[in-house]
Amino acid sequence: MVVPVPINRDHAPTCVDGAIISSSIPVIDMRGERSAVCGLMVKACEELGFFMVKNHGVSSDVISRVEDEGNKFFSRPWSEKMRAGPATPFGYGCKNIGFNGDKGDLEFLLLEADALSVSLRSKSIAPSDSKSFSYAVNDYIEGARELACEILDILAEGLSPMQAYNEEGINLIRNLIQDANSDSCFRINHYPTITSSSPRIGFGEHSDPQILTILRTNEVAGLQILSRDGNSWMPVPPDSDKFCVFVGDVFGALTNGRFVSARHRAEIAPKMSKPRMSIIYFAAPPLEAIISPLPQLVSFENPSKYKPFTWGEYKKTVYSLKLANDRLDLFKNSD
């Protein structure tokens, strides 16, 4: 039986069975003892909806290539970048986040996590060397997808006994993002330095709507996670060797509320030594996939908290609301 290891929030960082536990943010070694890693991940998903991983298996070459391509793109004149925009929703965007008035001090590229789509859009993003950009992005997407699948396998084991699998032992959640029609996407956020004397919001408070988010940032701070009680923002230490993992809204629904989606934001501090850049893979199901709590996680004592909906329906709802809304609440059962 897996015994979850408590996340220590009151003491200095410690190491437990291969996982480093900070005073606020769990950092888990993917090479640690399997049952301990499983317990730590489940606990983090239940308590915070967020953790970091090291020894994740995504090669440094893959990471550095996509970071270089991002730096090259965002260093270009605005007129050249606009050839890849506007984001509707895919393409280049600046300041405007979504379609409902949300704004931030950032610019971004949003792409479908599909090799052919990335290749086609690369011609407007990097016209002088589109192959270099598309190869770098597609290699990164592949690595991030593999990491997401490995994390989902571990979490499925933690939802024992085999509650995230069907009778053939197939991981039902993993299959949603491996589906050929998966609606997963890839994003690079770039936060330029600011001259103001006080911090500014680069990307406002929100939760990610998808199943799982895999994020990598450079050495510049700014990412913050909202505490479970909603009373404080916890800064995530920047570490380019680690990946951040967020539980998305859909994962919360699939686990009948056992896992919580992480509310987070990005803040830009004054006098940053260089711009902050985050590279993100959003693992999503196909648009027609029906989302409802896994049957094994529903009982008389713990009835279904959510009515069935498709990812397409939820995505449409997300785009119709402002960032800070608790969108999943709209799909809760009323009885």
C-alpha angles and dihedrals in degrees: 000000000000113000110199114231111230117246106241109222099166106057142052118284115292135183119237120181093328097319124108113218115199125196090267113358124060115225113192127196108223089206093057125111106299101233092046092048089049093052093047093050094049091048092050092049091050097046106032111001088229142080140153127238133207129191085035098158098240105128121243089231092059090048096047093047094055091043090052091051090050092050091049093051097047092046091062123100115276092247091059093047091051089064085076093050174153099028106236080179097302122056134040121341135178130195095335114094112194125325103292106077099274111145135183141175095258147088124217150181118223119190138170110256091238123116096223094046092049090049093052095046091046089073091069096034097050106010094168094053109010094157093059090052096044094046091050094047095044092049089051092048090051092050093046091047091052090050091049090051092050091050091048090051090053093046091048088057089052092054086070142213086047091288095155092051133075124230091279091056094251116151102240096194095047090051090059093064095038092054113117088236095050112148093216118145142196127225139181117199118197120193113193120213117267134218098211119110094229132057119269131205111252096180120008130234114295146130123237113251098211130082101264136356123210112195133180123187135187123244094286119105125228110108113115131184122209113236117244092252090052093234102111145026115233116208116227111222109239112244120164091197094062135063126225117225122202128191108228129214093258091054088053090054093045090054092046092244096310089117118048125215112239118243110212145157140192121239126194113218123209118258096021109179091226139353118289117239128186125189114205139190115194112201108211137167126240114285092249095048112123112231119205135135114287106262093235090059093056124080142149089269092044108033123189110286095196135051116229117272137164123247087240091057092048093046090053089052092050092053091050096057137061120262098256096055119114092235099175090062088072089066098049120120111256096213 
